[in-house]
Amino acid sequence: MSGNRRKAILVSAALVGGTLLMTACQDTDADAAKGSSSAPAADKPATSPGASTTGGNQGSGKDSAGKDSSGKGTAAGGGSGANGKVGKCRTDDLEITASDSTITGDTDGTVAVTLKNLGHDCAISGFAGVDLKTSAGSLSAKRTAEKSGQSILKSDKSVSFGITYPINNSGGSGVRITGLRVTPPNETKSVTLNWPGAATLPVTEDGGSPVKVGPIGSAGQGGAQ
């Protein structure tokens, strides 16, 4: 076979191969376009289970009920929200004051102690610790039989309790009161205040405490204000 004829055969084969390759590519593109236009909407990728489709919460794995993808509830976070846990009132967050609340004609004197919340919302209940400083030493108040309910003390709000004591009508000098120490419920830190009530207590024969303390909310309007 001559050289010219061999070259002619090779050129023909290359042309045929190129034509077949172009035809195959055109058929593939046509099939792809046809498949795209005819695919139903149901064949589009679905949102993954539990993922949010709004805002920046996509893929969070939590539904609107606060559950994760395993079905378990998730915490609502801290603070004083509807589902948040409210901590107890701390001494450092309370402004504590005392005032004479004795009503003329009463057989006993009364001092109202007010606790104002200067911090975040907090829970307070039960009885405060009350000790009177006297010329005869420290005198601890006894709790009354009143019931105490749980109160949520909002920021900048107040709650009060009462201290009752016998008025010294004995004619004697009695026991002189020099100060008042208050420890909020479930706390160990105390504050010392000036005693605003009568200057003295009558001397008791049995040496017991004639001073009584009511629960949180037992003075004023009976609750947080």
Beta strands, then each sheet from edge to edge (+ up, - down):
strand 1: 94-100
strand 2: 108-117
strand 3: 122-124
strand 4: 129-134
strand 5: 137-140
strand 6: 142-143
strand 7: 151-153
strand 8: 158-166
strand 9: 175-183
strand 10: 191-193
strand 11: 200-201
strand 12: 212-213
sheet 1: 1+ 2- 8+ 12- 6-
sheet 2: 3+ 7-
sheet 3: 5+ 4- 9+ 10-
sheet 4: 5+ 4- 9+ 11-
end
